[in-house]
């Protein structure tokens, strides 16, 4: 039964009275514009007819047609003023509707902020920030302790050498080759054999 009732229930209309008023004004504007077009077409026909009457020598009828045209000019001027008023009214209504929508949006935003402020107060923010600072400080202390412990485990090379000597039972430095403390002998240069040159030349010549 509930399903049937909900199915037959008409959706709420989102068209406001202001929307209806704007629509009515726009319809009136369109009708005035159509009325102006009919007047302009009628003036053009009557102008051509007045020219024909003047050509036929019927001045009286031509004057009546021109008088009618003057009245139509006044009607066009009146409809122009009416159209301006309608356009101004439409613009005013639409602008006011937009302002109302903006104000409603701001009002809803303020209500949402109020609800959020209820969820998290200034005291909550201060408490959370204090807890965060304490946690950061505690972590820094842990990092400092770990860093000090790691630095204390650094290996001392002298201790390693001493332990190695204990394992070998001898002084490790004694097993390393001695570095000579004297200069190495410099090989003598081969003497030049300039004196044998003339004898070899004589043998070659003989």
VEXZAMAR-830558 format. One line per 8 residues: their letters; for each residue x, y, z of N, C-alpha, C, O. Coordinates in steps of 0.1 Angstrom, whole numbers, plus 5000, padded with zeros to 4 digits. Example, Ala and Ser with C-alpha at 12.3 -4.5 7.8 and 13.67 -1.06 7.14 Angstrom:
<rs>
AS> 5132 4943 5078 5123 4955 5078 5132 4967 5078 5142 4967 5085 ~ 5128 4978 5071 5137 4989 5071 5129 5000 5079 5134 5011 5080
</rs>
This chain:
<rs>
XXXXXXXX> 5008 4988 5000 5000 5000 5000 5009 5012 5000 5006 5022 4993 ~ 5019 5012 5008 5028 5024 5008 5034 5026 4995 5037 5038 4991 ~ 5037 5015 4988 5043 5017 4974 5034 5023 4965 5038 5031 4956 ~ 5021 5019 4966 5011 5025 4957 5009 5040 4959 5009 5048 4950 ~ 5008 5044 4972 5007 5058 4975 5019 5066 4971 5017 5077 4965 ~ 5031 5061 4973 5043 5068 4969 5044 5069 4954 5049 5079 4949 ~ 5038 5059 4947 5039 5060 4932 5029 5070 4927 5032 5077 4917 ~ 5017 5072 4933 5007 5081 4928 5010 5095 4933 5003 5105 4929
XXXXXXXX> 5019 5097 4942 5022 5110 4948 5029 5119 4938 5039 5115 4932 ~ 5024 5131 4936 5029 5140 4926 5042 5147 4931 5042 5150 4943 ~ 5052 5148 4923 5064 5155 4928 5062 5169 4930 5054 5176 4923 ~ 5068 5175 4940 5067 5189 4943 5072 5197 4932 5083 5195 4927 ~ 5065 5208 4929 5069 5217 4918 5080 5226 4923 5079 5231 4934 ~ 5090 5228 4915 5101 5237 4918 5099 5251 4912 5108 5259 4913 ~ 5088 5253 4905 5085 5266 4899 5078 5275 4910 5068 5272 4916 ~ 5085 5286 4912 5080 5296 4922 5071 5306 4915 5069 5307 4903
XXXXXXXX> 5064 5314 4924 5056 5325 4919 5064 5335 4911 5059 5341 4901 ~ 5076 5337 4915 5085 5347 4908 5088 5341 4894 5088 5349 4884 ~ 5090 5328 4893 5092 5322 4879 5080 5324 4870 5081 5327 4859 ~ 5068 5322 4876 5056 5324 4868 5055 5339 4864 5051 5341 4852 ~ 5058 5348 4873 5057 5362 4869 5067 5366 4858 5063 5373 4849 ~ 5079 5360 4859 5089 5363 4848 5084 5357 4835 5085 5364 4824 ~ 5079 5345 4835 5073 5339 4823 5062 5347 4817 5061 5349 4805 ~ 5053 5352 4825 5042 5361 4821 5047 5373 4814 5042 5378 4804
XXXXXXXX> 5057 5380 4820 5063 5392 4815 5069 5389 4801 5068 5397 4792 ~ 5076 5378 4800 5083 5375 4787 5073 5372 4776 5075 5375 4765 ~ 5062 5366 4780 5051 5363 4770 5045 5376 4765 5042 5378 4754 ~ 5043 5385 4775 5038 5399 4771 5048 5406 4762 5044 5413 4752 ~ 5061 5405 4765 5071 5411 4757 5071 5406 4742 5072 5414 4733 ~ 5069 5393 4741 5069 5387 4728 5057 5392 4720 5057 5394 4708 ~ 5045 5393 4727 5033 5397 4720 5035 5412 4715 5030 5415 4704 ~ 5041 5420 4724 5043 5434 4720 5052 5435 4707 5050 5443 4699
XXXXXXXX> 5062 5427 4707 5071 5427 4695 5064 5422 4683 5066 5428 4672 ~ 5055 5412 4684 5047 5408 4672 5037 5420 4668 5035 5422 4656 ~ 5032 5426 4678 5023 5438 4675 5031 5449 4667 5025 5455 4658 ~ 5043 5451 4671 5051 5461 4664 5054 5457 4650 5054 5466 4641 ~ 5057 5445 4648 5059 5440 4634 5047 5442 4625 5048 5446 4613 ~ 5035 5440 4630 5023 5442 4622 5021 5456 4619 5017 5460 4608 ~ 5024 5465 4629 5023 5479 4626 5032 5484 4615 5029 5492 4607 ~ 5045 5479 4616 5055 5483 4606 5051 5478 4592 5052 5486 4583
XXXXXXXX> 5046 5466 4591 5041 5461 4578 5029 5469 4573 5029 5472 4561 ~ 5020 5473 4582 5009 5481 4578 5013 5495 4573 5008 5500 4564 ~ 5023 5501 4580 5028 5514 4576 5034 5513 4562 5033 5522 4554 ~ 5042 5503 4559 5048 5502 4546 5037 5501 4535 5039 5507 4524 ~ 5027 5493 4537 5016 5492 4527 5009 5505 4525 5006 5509 4514 ~ 5006 5511 4536 4999 5524 4535 5007 5535 4529 5002 5544 4522 ~ 5020 5535 4530 5029 5544 4524 5029 5542 4509 5028 5552 4501 ~ 5030 5530 4505 5029 5527 4490 5015 5531 4485 5014 5537 4473
XXXXXXXX> 5005 5529 4492 4991 5533 4488 4990 5548 4487 4984 5553 4478 ~ 4996 5555 4497 4996 5570 4496 5003 5575 4484 4998 5584 4478 ~ 5014 5569 4480 5021 5573 4468 5012 5571 4456 5012 5580 4447 ~ 5005 5560 4455 4996 5557 4444 4985 5567 4443 4981 5572 4433 ~ 4979 5571 4455 4968 5580 4456 4973 5594 4451 4966 5601 4443 ~ 4985 5598 4455 4990 5611 4450 4992 5611 4435 4989 5621 4428 ~ 4997 5600 4430 4999 5599 4415 4985 5599 4408 4985 5604 4397 ~ 4975 5594 4414 4962 5594 4408 4954 5607 4411 4943 5608 4406
XXXXXXXX> 4960 5616 4418 4953 5629 4421 4944 5628 4433 4935 5637 4434 ~ 4945 5618 4441 4936 5616 4452 4943 5620 4465 4947 5612 4473 ~ 4945 5633 4467 4952 5638 4478 4945 5636 4491 4952 5633 4501 ~ 4932 5637 4491 4925 5635 4504 4928 5622 4510 4930 5621 4522 ~ 4927 5611 4502 4929 5598 4507 4944 5596 4511 4947 5590 4521 ~ 4953 5603 4503 4967 5602 4507 4970 5608 4520 4978 5603 4528 ~ 4963 5620 4523 4965 5626 4536 4959 5618 4548 4965 5617 4558 ~ 4948 5611 4545 4942 5603 4556 4952 5591 4559 4954 5587 4571
XXXXXXXX> 4958 5586 4549 4968 5575 4551 4980 5579 4558 4985 5572 4567 ~ 4985 5591 4555 4996 5597 4562 4993 5600 4577 5001 5598 4586 ~ 4980 5605 4579 4976 5607 4593 4976 5594 4601 4980 5594 4612 ~ 4971 5584 4594 4970 5571 4601 4984 5566 4604 4987 5560 4615 ~ 4994 5569 4595 5008 5565 4598 5013 5572 4610 5021 5566 4618 ~ 5010 5585 4611 5015 5592 4623 5010 5586 4636 5017 5586 4646 ~ 4997 5582 4636 4991 5576 4648 4999 5562 4651 5001 5559 4663 ~ 5002 5555 4640 5009 5543 4642 5023 5545 4648 5029 5537 4655
XXXXXXXX> 5029 5556 4643 5043 5560 4649 5042 5562 4664 5051 5558 4671 ~ 5031 5568 4669 5029 5570 4683 5027 5557 4690 5032 5554 4701 ~ 5020 5548 4683 5018 5534 4689 5031 5527 4691 5034 5520 4701 ~ 5039 5528 4680 5053 5522 4681 5061 5527 4692 5068 5520 4699 ~ 5060 5540 4694 5068 5547 4705 5063 5542 4719 5071 5540 4728 ~ 5050 5541 4720 5044 5536 4733 5048 5521 4735 5052 5518 4747 ~ 5048 5513 4725 5052 5499 4727 5067 5498 4730 5071 5489 4738 ~ 5075 5507 4724 5089 5507 4728 5091 5509 4743 5099 5503 4749
XXXXXXXX> 5084 5519 4748 5085 5522 4762 5080 5511 4771 5085 5507 4781 ~ 5069 5504 4766 5064 5493 4774 5074 5481 4774 5076 5474 4784 ~ 5080 5479 4762 5090 5468 4762 5102 5471 4771 5107 5462 4778 ~ 5106 5484 4772 5117 5488 4781 5113 5485 4795 5121 5480 4803 ~ 5101 5488 4799 5096 5486 4812 5096 5471 4816 5100 5467 4827 ~ 5091 5463 4806 5090 5449 4808 5104 5443 4810 5107 5435 4819 ~ 5114 5447 4801 5127 5442 4802 5134 5445 4815 5141 5437 4821 ~ 5131 5458 4820 5137 5462 4833 5131 5454 4844 5138 5450 4854
XXXXXXXX> 5118 5451 4843 5111 5443 4854 5117 5429 4854 5119 5424 4865 ~ 5118 5423 4843 5124 5409 4842 5138 5409 4848 5141 5400 4856 ~ 5146 5419 4844 5160 5419 4849 5160 5421 4864 5168 5414 4871 ~ 5151 5429 4870 5151 5431 4884 5147 5419 4892 5153 5415 4902 ~ 5137 5412 4886 5132 5399 4893 5143 5389 4893 5146 5382 4903 ~ 5149 5387 4881 5160 5377 4880 5172 5380 4888 5178 5371 4894 ~ 5175 5393 4889 5187 5397 4898 5183 5394 4912 5192 5389 4920 ~ 5171 5397 4916 5167 5395 4930 5167 5380 4933 5170 5376 4944
XXXXXXXX> 5162 5372 4924 5162 5357 4926 5177 5352 4928 5179 5344 4936 ~ 5186 5357 4920 5200 5353 4921 5205 5357 4935 5213 5350 4941 ~ 5202 5369 4939 5206 5374 4953 5201 5365 4964 5208 5362 4973 ~ 5188 5361 4962 5182 5352 4972 5189 5339 4972 5192 5333 4983 ~ 5193 5333 4961 5200 5321 4960 5213 5322 4967 5218 5312 4974 ~ 5220 5333 4964 5233 5335 4971 5232 5335 4986 5240 5329 4993 ~ 5222 5343 4990 5220 5344 5005 5216 5330 5011 5221 5327 5022 ~ 5208 5323 5004 5205 5309 5009 5217 5300 5010 5219 5293 5019
XXXXXXXX> 5225 5302 5000 5238 5294 5000 5247 5298 5011 5252 5289 5018 ~ 5248 5311 5014 5256 5315 5025 5250 5311 5038 5258 5307 5047 ~ 5237 5311 5039 5231 5307 5052 5233 5292 5054 5236 5288 5066 ~ 5232 5284 5044 5234 5270 5046 5249 5267 5049 5252 5258 5057 ~ 5258 5275 5043 5272 5273 5046 5275 5277 5061 5283 5270 5067 ~ 5269 5287 5066 5271 5291 5080 5265 5280 5089 5272 5277 5099 ~ 5254 5274 5086 5249 5263 5094 5258 5251 5094 5260 5245 5104 ~ 5264 5248 5082 5273 5237 5082 5285 5240 5090 5290 5231 5097
XXXXXXXX> 5290 5252 5090 5302 5255 5098 5299 5254 5113 5307 5250 5121 ~ 5287 5259 5116 5283 5258 5130 5283 5243 5135 5288 5240 5146 ~ 5278 5234 5127 5278 5220 5130 5292 5215 5131 5295 5207 5141 ~ 5300 5219 5122 5314 5214 5123 5321 5219 5135 5329 5212 5141 ~ 5318 5232 5139 5324 5237 5151 5320 5230 5164 5327 5229 5174 ~ 5307 5225 5163 5303 5217 5175 5310 5204 5176 5313 5199 5186 ~ 5314 5198 5164 5321 5185 5164 5335 5187 5169 5340 5179 5177 ~ 5342 5198 5165 5355 5201 5170 5356 5215 5175 5356 5225 5167
XXXXXXXX> 5358 5216 5188 5359 5229 5194 5373 5234 5195 5383 5226 5191 ~ 5375 5246 5200 5389 5251 5202 5397 5243 5212 5409 5240 5210 ~ 5390 5238 5222 5396 5230 5232 5401 5217 5226 5412 5212 5229 ~ 5393 5211 5217 5397 5199 5210 5410 5201 5202 5419 5193 5201 ~ 5410 5212 5195 5421 5216 5186 5434 5217 5194 5445 5212 5191 ~ 5433 5225 5206 5444 5227 5214 5449 5214 5220 5461 5211 5221 ~ 5440 5205 5224 5444 5192 5230 5451 5184 5219 5461 5177 5222 ~ 5446 5183 5207 5452 5175 5196 5466 5181 5193 5475 5173 5191
XXXXXXXX> 5467 5194 5192 5480 5200 5189 5490 5197 5200 5502 5194 5198 ~ 5486 5197 5213 5494 5194 5224 5499 5180 5224 5511 5177 5226 ~ 5489 5171 5221 5493 5156 5220 5503 5154 5209 5512 5146 5210 ~ 5501 5161 5198 5510 5159 5186 5524 5164 5190 5534 5157 5187 ~ 5525 5175 5197 5538 5180 5201 5545 5171 5210 5557 5168 5209 ~ 5537 5165 5220 5543 5155 5229 5548 5143 5222 5559 5138 5225 ~ 5540 5138 5212 5544 5126 5204 5557 5129 5196 5565 5120 5196 ~ 5558 5141 5190 5570 5144 5183 5582 5145 5192 5593 5140 5188
XXXXXXXX> 5580 5151 5203 5592 5152 5213 5596 5138 5217 5608 5136 5219 ~ 5586 5130 5220 5590 5116 5225 5597 5108 5214 5606 5101 5217 ~ 5593 5110 5202 5599 5103 5191 5613 5108 5189 5623 5101 5185 ~ 5615 5121 5190 5629 5127 5189 5638 5121 5200 5650 5119 5197 ~ 5633 5119 5212 5641 5113 5223 5645 5099 5219 5656 5095 5221 ~ 5635 5092 5213 5639 5078 5209 5649 5078 5198 5658 5070 5199 ~ 5648 5087 5189 5658 5088 5178 5672 5091 5183 5682 5086 5179 ~ 5672 5100 5193 5685 5104 5199 5692 5092 5206 5704 5090 5205
XXXXXXXX> 5683 5084 5214 5689 5073 5221 5694 5062 5211 5705 5057 5213 ~ 5686 5060 5200 5691 5050 5190 5703 5055 5183 5712 5047 5180 ~ 5704 5068 5181 5716 5073 5174 5728 5071 5183 5739 5068 5178 ~ 5727 5074 5196 5738 5072 5205 5742 5058 5207 5754 5055 5207 ~ 5732 5049 5207 5736 5034 5207 5743 5030 5195 5752 5021 5196 ~ 5739 5034 5184 5746 5030 5171 5760 5035 5171 5769 5029 5166 ~ 5762 5048 5176 5776 5053 5175 5785 5046 5185 5797 5046 5183 ~ 5779 5041 5196 5788 5034 5206 5792 5020 5201 5802 5014 5206
XXXXXXXX> 5786 5015 5190 5789 5002 5185 5799 5003 5174 5802 4993 5167 ~ 5805 5014 5171 5815 5016 5161 5827 5007 5164 5831 5007 5176 ~ 5834 5001 5155 5845 4992 5157 5858 5000 5157 5860 5008 5149 ~ 5866 4996 5167 5879 5002 5169 5890 4994 5162 5891 4982 5165 ~ 5897 4999 5153 5907 4992 5145 5918 4986 5154 5923 4975 5152 ~ 5922 4994 5164 5933 4989 5173 5928 4977 5180 5936 4967 5182 ~ 5916 4977 5185 5910 4965 5192 5910 4953 5182 5913 4942 5187 ~ 5907 4955 5170 5907 4944 5160 5921 4938 5158 5922 4926 5158
XXXXXXXX> 5931 4947 5157 5945 4942 5155 5949 4934 5168 5956 4924 5166 ~ 5946 4939 5179 5950 4932 5192 5943 4918 5192 5950 4909 5197 ~ 5930 4917 5188 5924 4904 5189 5930 4895 5178 5931 4883 5181 ~ 5934 4900 5167 5940 4892 5157 5953 4887 5161 5957 4875 5158 ~ 5961 4895 5168 5974 4891 5174 5972 4879 5184 5980 4870 5185 ~ 5961 4881 5192 5959 4870 5202 5956 4857 5195 5960 4846 5199 ~ 5948 4858 5184 5945 4845 5176 5957 4839 5170 5959 4827 5171 ~ 5966 4847 5164 5978 4842 5158 5989 4839 5167 5998 4831 5164
XXXXXXXX> 5989 4845 5179 5999 4842 5189 6012 4850 5186 6021 4848 5193 ~ 6012 4858 5176 6024 4866 5173 6019 4881 5170 6007 4884 5169 ~ 6030 4889 5169 6027 4903 5166 6025 4904 5151 6033 4900 5143 ~ 6013 4908 5147 6010 4909 5133 6020 4918 5126 6023 4916 5114 ~ 6024 4929 5132 6033 4938 5126 6047 4932 5123 6054 4936 5113 ~ 6051 4920 5131 6063 4914 5128 6063 4906 5115 6073 4903 5109 ~ 6051 4901 5111 6050 4894 5099 6049 4902 5086 6050 4896 5075 ~ 6048 4914 5087 6048 4923 5075 6062 4925 5071 6071 4926 5079
XXXXXXXX> 6065 4926 5058 6079 4928 5052 6085 4941 5057 6078 4951 5058 ~ 6099 4941 5059 6105 4953 5063 6107 4962 5052 6109 4958 5040 ~ 6106 4974 5054 6108 4985 5044 6122 4989 5044 6127 4993 5055 ~ 6130 4988 5033 6144 4992 5033 6146 5007 5037 6138 5015 5032 ~ 6156 5009 5045 6158 5023 5049 6170 5029 5042 6174 5040 5044 ~ 6177 5021 5032 6188 5026 5024 6183 5028 5010 6173 5022 5005 ~ 6191 5037 5003 6188 5039 4989 6192 5028 4980 6202 5022 4983 ~ 6185 5025 4970 6188 5014 4961 6199 5019 4952 6200 5031 4949
XXXXXXXX> 6209 5010 4948 6220 5014 4939 6215 5018 4925 6206 5012 4920 ~ 6222 5028 4920 6218 5033 4907 6227 5026 4897 6239 5027 4898 ~ 6222 5020 4886 6230 5013 4876 6239 5023 4869 6234 5034 4865 ~ 6252 5019 4866 6261 5028 4858 6257 5028 4844 6252 5018 4838 ~ 6259 5040 4838 6256 5041 4824 6267 5035 4815 6279 5034 4819 ~ 6263 5029 4804 6273 5023 4795 6281 5033 4788 6276 5043 4783 ~ 6296 5032 4789 6305 5042 4784 6304 5043 4769 6301 5033 4762 ~ 6305 5055 4764 6305 5057 4749 6317 5052 4743 6328 5053 4749
XXXXXXXX> 6316 5046 4732 6327 5040 4724 6331 5049 4713 6331 5045 4701 ~ 6335 5061 4716 6339 5070 4705 6353 5067 4700 6356 5069 4688 ~ 6361 5061 4709 6375 5059 4705 6376 5047 4694 6385 5048 4686 ~ 6367 5037 4694 6367 5026 4685 6362 5030 4671 6364 5023 4662 ~ 6356 5042 4670 6350 5046 4658 6360 5048 4647 6357 5043 4636 ~ 6372 5054 4649 6382 5056 4638 6387 5043 4633 6390 5041 4621 ~ 6389 5033 4642 6395 5020 4637 6385 5012 4628 6389 5006 4619 ~ 6372 5013 4632 6362 5006 4624 6361 5013 4610 6358 5006 4600
XXXXXX> 6362 5026 4610 6362 5033 4597 6373 5029 4589 6372 5028 4577 ~ 6386 5027 4594 6398 5024 4587 6396 5010 4581 6400 5008 4569 ~ 6390 5000 4588 6388 4987 4583 6378 4987 4572 6380 4980 4562 ~ 6369 4995 4573 6359 4995 4562 6365 5001 4550 6362 4997 4539 ~ 6374 5011 4551 6380 5018 4540 6390 5008 4533 6391 5008 4521 ~ 6398 5000 4541 6408 4991 4536 6401 4980 4528 6408 4971 4523
</rs>
